[in-house]
Amino acid sequence: MTDKMHELPDELVTLVDEEGHEHEFMLLDIIMVNDHEYAIMLPVSSEEEDAAEEEQEAIVFRIDDSDGEQSLTVVEDDEEWEAVAAAWEEMAVREFDEWDDEE
């Protein structure tokens, strides 16, 4: 069902929406769930937005590959989103347990 998480530093990614507006995200992870790759990203906001919105939720993007071109699609289907979130949480717990065992 899932592959191991990629070892990625928290990387900033700028995405351009259909209207040409740029949005910055911190790439948290890329995981494989049910033969699809997903990028887990956290929106990067200004200090004013941070004050108004204390906790931000990660956004799940499906990585689609068409003719060698990759695109990101926001996962809006609840069932698909839940499957990815559960897989990501399970891997995070497993990695924490492995890290905890090393100490």
C-alpha positions in Angstrom: 0.0 0.0 0.0 2.7 2.5 0.9 6.4 3.0 0.2 8.9 4.4 2.6 9.0 8.2 3.0 11.6 10.1 0.9 14.3 11.7 2.9 13.6 15.3 2.0 14.6 18.5 3.8 11.8 20.9 4.3 11.9 22.4 0.8 10.1 25.5 -0.4 8.1 25.1 -3.5 6.3 27.8 -5.5 3.2 26.7 -7.4 1.3 28.8 -9.9 -2.4 28.4 -10.0 -4.7 28.6 -13.1 -5.1 32.4 -12.6 -1.3 32.9 -12.6 -1.0 33.6 -8.9 2.0 32.2 -7.1 1.6 30.3 -3.8 4.5 29.1 -1.6 4.5 25.7 0.1 6.9 23.8 2.3 7.3 20.3 0.9 7.0 18.0 3.9 7.1 14.6 2.1 6.3 12.6 -1.0 4.7 9.2 -0.4 3.3 6.4 -2.5 -0.3 5.2 -1.7 -2.2 2.7 -3.9 0.2 3.1 -6.8 -0.1 6.9 -6.8 2.5 9.4 -5.6 1.4 12.2 -3.3 3.1 15.4 -2.1 2.3 16.6 1.4 2.7 20.3 1.6 2.2 23.1 4.1 1.2 26.6 2.9 3.8 29.2 3.7 2.1 32.4 5.0 3.1 35.8 6.0 3.3 36.8 9.7 -0.1 38.7 9.4 -1.7 35.5 8.1 0.0 33.5 10.8 -1.5 35.7 13.5 -5.0 35.3 12.0 -4.7 31.6 11.4 -2.8 29.8 14.2 -2.8 26.3 12.9 -2.5 25.4 9.2 -3.5 22.1 7.7 -1.2 20.3 5.3 -2.5 20.0 1.7 -2.3 16.7 -0.1 -1.5 16.9 -3.9 -1.6 13.9 -6.2 1.4 13.8 -8.5 0.0 13.1 -12.0 2.3 12.1 -14.9 1.1 12.6 -18.4 3.5 12.2 -21.4 6.5 12.8 -19.1 5.0 16.1 -17.7 4.2 16.1 -14.0 1.4 18.1 -12.5 -0.1 18.5 -9.1 -3.8 18.1 -8.3 -5.2 19.0 -5.0 -6.9 15.9 -3.5 -10.5 16.9 -2.8 -12.0 13.4 -2.5 -12.5 12.6 1.2 -11.8 8.9 0.9 -8.5 9.5 -1.1 -7.4 12.2 1.3 -8.1 10.0 4.3 -6.1 7.1 2.8 -3.1 9.4 2.2 -3.3 11.0 5.6 -3.6 7.6 7.4 -0.6 6.3 5.4 1.5 9.4 6.2 0.6 9.2 9.9 1.5 5.5 10.0 4.9 6.1 8.5 5.6 9.1 10.8 4.8 6.9 13.9 7.0 4.1 12.5 9.9 6.5 11.9 9.4 8.0 15.4 9.5 4.6 16.9 12.7 3.7 15.0 14.3 7.0 16.1 13.2 6.4 19.7 14.7 2.9 19.7 18.1 4.4 18.6 18.3 6.5 21.7 
